[in-house]
Structure formats: C-alpha cells, structure tokens
Amino acid sequence: MQQQIYEVSQINEYLKLRFEDDEFLSALFLRGEISNYKLYPSGHHYFSLKDAGGAIRCVMFKGNAFRLRFRPENGMKVIAFGRISVFPRDGVYQLYCQDMMPDGVGDLHVAFEQLKAKLQEKGLFAAERKKPLPKFPHSIAIVTSSAGAALRDMLRILRKRYPLTEVKLLSVRVQGEEAPAEIAAAIRYANEYRVADLIITGRGGGSMEDLWAFNDERVAYAIAESRIPVISAVGHEPDVTISDFVADLRAATPSNAAELAVPDQLELRQSLTAKGALLLTLMKKRLHQERQKVASLAASRSLKSPGNYLADRRMLLDYTHRRLSAASLSLLNRKREKFVALTSKLDAMSPLKVLSRGYSIALDDNGAPVRTVQALAPGDRLTLRLSDGAAITRVEEITNETAV
C-alpha cells in the first residue's frame, strides 16, 4: 500500500479546521501576563500571554482593539477572551483575542489611571495654570444635559443665591459614545463666542461607566484650553474624574458647583448692611471732629478780635524787621572789616610799594619784566617803570658784574 504524501500547507489547513471545529477552543478566557507587546501602524496588537508554565501567541485586530478602554502594556496581568486557531502560513497556533480586561481591577479603572498619568505628565493638572473664578459672574454657561436633575438643582441654587447672574444652558449628552465630543464642542463654543464669564460642566451621580464621558481625553483638553474659568461638577462627592483634575475648580456635586460659582445674596446683604453701619459711624465721628475744629476756630482770638490779632502781627513784623536789619548791618560790618584787612595785605604785597622806595622795573618790548642780563643784547629798547612814571632807554653795554 502506497503511503500518501501531504504538503505542509495541507496539514496546516487541516489543523486550522480541527481547531476551529473544536467548540472548547472557539470561545475561551485565558489569564496571563502580557509580554512582547507591539502595536503596529495597521492598528493591530501582537503580544504573548504567559504564566509560570508556558506562553501563547496572541493577536488582537484593530476593530476589536478600538473598543478597549485601556492600553495594554508589558507586565500587565489580564484576562483575554477569544478563539484559538492556527495561522497556516507559519504553522503556529495563537489566540485571536476579541476582548481583554485587566485581571483583578476593571478596565475602566486602568484606563482612568493611564490617562491621569499621561495628562499629569503633560502638565494639565499643574496648579499654576489654574485660573481664578470671577467674584461676581455676570453670566454662567452650564454644559450638561437639559433633562438631568443636576441642572434643576443648579438653577434653583443659582436663582436663590445670586439672581443677578444670567444662566445659559449648553445642552449636551453626558453619557454614551457621543457625549465626550459634544461636551468638548460646547466648551470650545463657549470660548469662541465668549458666551459667559464662567463655565460649569458636569452631571449627576452614577457608576464609573455612566461618568466616563468626563474621563475622556477630548474633554480634558477642551477644559485645559478654555480661556474661561471652568468648574467641574461630576457625580457625588466620592466620585473623581479626569475633568476634576484639569478644571480650575472641582466641586463635590453639581449643587456645590452652583454654591461655589456665585456669592450668597443674604451674606452680601448682611455684609453691605454691616459696612453701611460702619460707614455711618465713621461719618458721624468725622462730623464730630470737624464740628470741634469749627468750634475751636470760632473761639479763637483771631476771629473774635481780628483787630487785636492784626496789631500783634504788626508788632511781630516790626520786631522781625529790626532783627533782620541788625543782623544785616552786623554782617555788613564784618565783611567790610575783612575787606579792609585783605586790601591792606594786598597793598603791602604790591610792587608799587617797592618802586616808591627808589626801585624801578625794566620791561621789554612785550611788557614782560627783564629778570636776567642773559635776556638782553646791546641796543635793546627797555621801559623803566618808576614810582611816578616810566622812561624809555636803550642798552648800551652789558656786564655780568653785580653792582654793590
């Protein structure tokens, strides 16, 4: 009997059919740790699941991966659902993963922590980028569902606390796949047309999945880029969403957001009344002080007897004039005495005094004194300056001998 010979591809196709006919392998859950994780440009995810005893290759195509609420990472323990089949080209079996969830915690929780870490690293939670809220907002834009109880609570509190504020509703869906895009668009619309001084966005309580629209990256960036201050008011007090971290202020509930957004008119009235009373007290005190000043001036001698006051001022003026005159005369005498002394010193040092004792000064043609015979030559014209005039002379002879 001749043995039949098969092609490799035939065996691979046979094994693929056997795997796919096995009901047990067509839909099963596998628990393991992700390793060798790769995300290809096509959008397909390739990885392995391993445990202490072995490993299995896995693939998750783009359509299934798009529905994941978290991003798989190496070392993450997960539970994967899918079917096991053979890839004929390589002759290896693998898990065709259709869904995946973190092992031990929900996928929403993992997605929340991953997005939180990502946005925190990009600085969207930084305190320095938080904008202050207006103290007395003229208008408030509320981005929420028009059918929710949260809106009614906020409107009731805003009307009660500060009815001067104009409230504008930007109605959006706050749950479902379309909700994140609508919320982000409404916040951007409010900024583009500057519809309000303050934005409140949020919804009432619910499960983590119900509140998931406010954990969306699109909503986070819309809040972060808003030029108008934003209050995030999502769920109940224990509920925390990504929008709470990004917003300029987090409110525990929508009702709390309304309380934080506007002042209380009763407190304002009390404050104004107290300040009015204080102002009245200060005005009365000031009036009392001014009346005392007027009374003091009215009792003063200058107003009662202006003639006497002027007479006293005239006497004071005369006294001051005499003192100034005496001081001026004394100063003038001192200056005159100093001048006479300096004149005497100057006269004593004058060369004319020397001439009066029989001496003369020889001057050259430039009028400069002749100090030495070295500067003279026979025939030079000299001017002899005497005490009572001058004489013109010429040099006849020069001798170096000093006359005794």
C-alpha positions in Angstrom: 0.0 0.0 0.0 1.4 3.3 -1.0 1.8 6.0 1.7 0.1 9.3 0.8 2.4 12.4 1.0 0.9 15.7 2.1 2.0 19.3 1.6 2.9 21.4 4.6 0.1 23.8 3.8 -2.4 21.0 3.7 -1.5 19.9 7.2 -1.7 23.4 8.4 -5.1 23.9 6.9 -6.3 20.6 8.3 -5.1 21.6 11.8 -6.8 25.0 11.4 -10.1 23.3 10.6 -9.7 20.9 13.6 -9.0 23.8 15.9 -12.0 25.8 14.6 -14.3 22.8 14.8 -13.4 22.4 18.5 -16.1 24.1 20.5 -13.9 24.4 23.5 -11.3 26.4 21.6 -13.8 28.6 19.8 -14.6 30.8 22.8 -12.5 30.7 26.0 -11.0 33.0 28.6 -7.2 33.0 29.2 -5.5 34.5 32.2 -1.9 35.6 31.8 0.8 38.3 31.8 1.4 40.3 28.6 4.8 40.2 27.1 6.4 41.2 23.8 3.6 43.6 23.2 3.7 45.5 19.9 1.3 47.9 18.3 1.7 48.0 14.6 0.9 51.0 12.3 -2.0 49.0 11.0 -3.7 49.2 14.4 -3.3 45.5 15.1 -1.9 44.4 18.5 0.5 41.5 18.7 1.7 40.1 22.1 2.1 36.9 24.1 0.3 35.7 27.2 2.5 33.8 29.7 2.3 32.2 33.1 4.7 30.2 35.1 4.4 27.2 32.9 4.1 28.4 29.3 3.2 31.1 26.8 0.9 31.5 23.8 1.0 34.0 21.0 -1.9 36.4 20.6 -3.2 38.8 18.1 -6.0 41.5 18.5 -7.1 43.1 15.3 -7.8 46.9 15.1 -11.6 46.6 15.2 -11.5 44.7 18.5 -8.7 46.8 19.9 -10.6 50.0 19.2 -13.1 49.1 21.9 -10.5 48.7 24.6 -10.8 51.3 27.4 -7.2 50.9 28.3 -3.9 50.4 26.6 -2.2 47.0 27.1 1.3 47.1 28.5 4.1 44.6 29.1 3.8 43.0 32.5 0.1 43.7 32.8 -2.0 40.8 34.1 -5.1 40.4 32.0 -7.9 38.1 31.1 -8.3 37.7 27.4 -11.3 36.3 25.5 -11.1 34.8 22.1 -10.6 31.7 19.9 -7.6 29.6 19.3 -6.7 28.7 15.7 -3.7 28.0 13.5 -2.1 30.6 11.3 -1.5 28.4 8.2 1.5 30.4 6.9 3.6 29.9 10.0 2.0 26.7 11.2 1.6 28.0 14.7 -1.5 28.3 16.8 -2.4 31.5 18.5 -5.2 33.3 20.4 -7.3 35.5 18.2 -8.2 38.0 21.0 -11.6 39.6 20.8 -11.7 41.3 24.2 -9.5 41.9 27.1 -9.8 43.2 30.7 -7.3 43.7 33.5 -7.1 40.9 35.9 -8.2 42.0 39.4 -9.3 45.5 38.5 -11.8 46.9 36.0 -10.6 48.1 32.6 -12.2 51.5 33.3 -10.1 51.9 36.4 -6.9 51.0 34.4 -7.9 53.4 31.6 -8.6 56.1 34.2 -5.2 55.7 35.8 -3.4 55.6 32.5 -5.0 58.8 31.2 -4.5 60.5 34.5 -0.7 59.7 34.5 -0.4 60.9 30.8 -2.2 64.2 31.3 -0.4 64.9 34.6 3.0 64.4 32.8 1.9 66.9 30.2 1.1 69.5 32.9 -2.6 69.7 32.5 -3.1 69.3 36.3 -0.5 72.0 37.3 -1.7 74.5 39.9 0.0 77.4 38.1 -2.3 77.1 35.1 -5.5 77.3 37.2 -7.5 80.5 36.5 -9.3 82.4 39.3 -13.1 82.4 39.3 -14.9 85.8 38.8 -16.2 87.0 42.1 -19.5 88.3 40.7 -20.1 86.5 37.4 -22.4 88.4 35.1 -23.2 85.2 33.2 -22.6 81.4 33.6 -22.7 78.7 30.9 -23.8 75.3 32.1 -22.6 72.4 29.9 -24.8 69.5 30.9 -27.9 67.5 30.0 -31.1 69.6 29.8 -33.0 66.6 31.2 -30.9 65.9 34.3 -31.8 66.6 37.9 -28.3 68.2 38.2 -29.4 71.1 36.0 -32.5 71.7 38.1 -30.5 71.7 41.3 -28.0 74.2 39.9 -30.7 76.5 38.5 -32.5 76.5 41.8 -29.4 77.3 43.9 -28.2 80.0 41.4 -31.5 81.8 41.5 -31.7 81.6 45.3 -28.1 82.7 45.9 -27.5 85.3 43.2 -30.4 86.1 40.9 -28.3 88.8 39.1 -26.4 86.1 37.2 -27.6 85.2 33.8 -27.6 81.4 33.2 -27.1 80.0 29.7 -27.6 76.3 29.1 -25.4 74.5 26.5 -27.3 71.2 26.4 -25.2 68.1 25.6 -25.4 64.4 26.2 -23.4 63.4 29.3 -23.4 59.6 28.7 -22.7 57.4 25.8 -20.2 57.4 22.9 -21.3 60.8 21.5 -21.1 62.6 24.9 -17.3 63.4 25.1 -17.3 65.1 21.6 -20.5 67.1 22.5 -19.1 68.3 25.8 -15.8 69.3 24.3 -17.5 71.1 21.5 -19.8 73.0 23.9 -16.8 74.2 26.0 -15.0 75.4 22.8 -18.1 77.1 21.6 -18.5 79.0 24.8 -14.9 80.2 24.5 -15.1 81.1 20.8 -18.2 83.3 21.3 -17.4 84.3 24.8 -20.9 83.5 26.0 -20.2 83.6 29.7 -17.8 84.6 32.4 -17.8 81.1 33.9 -18.4 77.6 32.8 -19.9 74.8 34.9 -19.7 71.3 33.3 -20.9 68.1 34.9 -23.7 65.7 35.7 -25.4 63.9 38.5 -24.1 60.7 40.1 -23.9 57.2 38.5 -21.5 54.4 38.0 -18.0 54.8 36.7 -19.2 53.9 33.3 -22.0 56.4 33.5 -19.5 59.2 34.3 -17.0 58.0 31.7 -17.6 60.9 29.3 -15.8 63.2 31.8 -12.8 60.9 31.8 -12.3 61.4 28.1 -9.1 63.0 26.7 -11.0 65.3 24.4 -13.0 66.8 27.3 -9.8 67.2 29.3 -8.1 69.2 26.6 -11.1 71.3 25.9 -11.2 72.3 29.6 -7.4 72.9 29.7 -7.5 75.1 26.6 -10.5 77.1 27.9 -9.8 80.8 28.4 -13.0 81.0 30.6 -12.6 79.5 34.1 -14.2 76.1 34.4 -15.8 74.3 37.4 -16.1 70.6 37.1 -19.1 69.1 38.9 -19.4 65.4 38.2 -21.4 62.9 40.3 -21.3 62.7 44.1 -18.6 63.8 46.5 -16.6 60.5 46.3 -16.6 60.4 42.5 -13.5 61.8 40.9 -13.0 62.2 37.1 -10.2 63.5 34.9 -12.2 66.7 34.3 -12.0 67.4 38.1 -8.2 67.4 37.9 -8.0 69.6 34.8 -10.7 72.1 35.7 -9.9 75.4 37.5 -12.0 74.3 40.4 -13.5 70.9 41.4 -17.0 70.9 43.0 -18.1 67.8 45.0 -21.5 67.9 43.4 -23.4 70.0 40.8 -25.2 71.7 43.7 -21.9 72.5 45.3 -20.7 74.0 41.9 -23.6 76.4 42.0 -22.7 77.4 45.5 -19.0 78.0 44.6 -19.9 79.9 41.4 -21.8 82.8 42.9 -21.9 84.6 46.2 -24.9 84.3 48.6 -27.2 87.3 48.3 -28.1 87.0 52.0 -24.4 87.2 53.0 -23.9 90.1 50.6 -26.9 92.0 52.2 -25.5 91.3 55.6 -22.1 92.5 54.6 -23.4 95.6 52.9 -25.6 96.4 56.0 -22.5 96.0 58.3 -20.4 98.1 56.0 -23.1 100.7 55.8 -23.4 100.9 59.6 -19.6 101.2 59.8 -19.5 104.0 57.2 -22.3 105.8 59.1 -20.3 105.5 62.3 -17.2 106.9 60.6 -19.1 109.7 59.0 -20.6 110.7 62.4 -17.2 110.6 64.0 -15.7 112.7 61.2 -18.5 115.3 61.5 -18.0 115.4 65.3 -14.3 116.1 64.8 -15.0 118.8 62.2 -17.6 120.5 64.4 -14.9 120.5 67.2 -12.5 122.2 64.8 -15.1 124.8 63.8 -15.9 125.5 67.5 -12.2 125.8 68.3 -11.7 128.3 65.4 -14.8 130.2 66.4 -13.5 130.6 69.9 -10.0 131.7 68.8 -8.8 135.2 69.5 -8.1 135.9 65.8 -11.7 135.5 64.8 -13.2 137.2 67.9 -10.8 140.2 67.8 -9.3 140.4 64.3 -8.0 144.0 65.0 -6.0 142.8 68.0 -4.7 139.9 66.0 -3.5 142.2 63.3 -1.9 144.5 65.8 0.0 141.6 67.3 1.1 140.6 63.9 2.3 144.1 63.1 4.3 144.2 66.3 5.8 140.8 65.4 6.6 142.1 61.9 8.4 145.2 63.3 10.3 143.0 65.7 11.3 140.7 62.9 12.3 143.7 60.7 14.5 145.1 63.5 16.2 141.8 64.0 16.8 141.4 60.3 18.2 144.9 59.9 20.6 144.4 62.9 21.7 141.1 61.5 22.3 142.6 58.1 24.2 145.6 59.5 26.4 143.3 61.6 27.1 141.1 58.6 28.0 144.1 56.5 30.4 145.4 59.1 32.1 142.1 59.3 32.5 141.9 55.6 33.8 145.5 55.5 36.4 144.8 58.1 37.5 141.7 56.3 37.8 143.7 53.0 39.9 146.4 54.7 42.3 143.7 56.1 42.6 142.0 52.7 43.2 145.3 51.0 46.0 146.2 53.4 47.6 142.8 52.8 47.3 143.3 49.0 48.7 146.8 49.2 51.7 145.6 51.2 52.5 143.0 48.6 52.1 145.4 45.7 55.2 146.0 43.5 54.3 149.8 43.5 55.3 149.9 47.2 58.8 148.7 46.2 59.0 151.4 43.5 58.2 154.1 46.0 61.4 153.3 47.9 63.6 154.1 44.8 63.5 150.9 42.9 62.5 150.5 39.2 61.3 147.7 36.9 62.8 147.0 33.5 60.3 145.8 30.9 61.0 144.5 27.4 59.0 145.5 24.3 56.3 142.9 25.2 55.9 144.4 28.6 57.5 141.4 30.4 59.9 142.1 33.3 63.6 141.5 32.5 64.9 139.1 35.1 68.4 138.4 33.8 71.0 140.0 31.6 71.1 136.8 29.6 67.8 138.0 28.0 69.4 141.3 26.9 71.5 142.4 24.0 73.1 145.9 23.3 70.7 148.1 21.5 67.6 146.5 23.1 64.8 149.0 23.9 63.7 148.9 27.5 61.0 150.7 29.5 61.9 151.6 33.1 59.0 151.7 35.3 59.4 154.1 38.3 57.1 155.1 41.1 55.8 158.2 39.4 56.1 157.2 35.7 58.2 155.4 33.1 61.3 156.2 31.0 62.3 154.7 27.6 66.0 153.7 27.3 68.4 151.5 25.3 71.0 149.0 26.4 74.5 150.4 25.7 76.6 147.8 27.4 76.0 144.5 29.3 78.1 143.4 32.2 77.8 140.4 34.4 79.1 142.1 37.4 76.6 142.8 40.3 76.6 146.4 41.5 77.3 146.9 45.2 
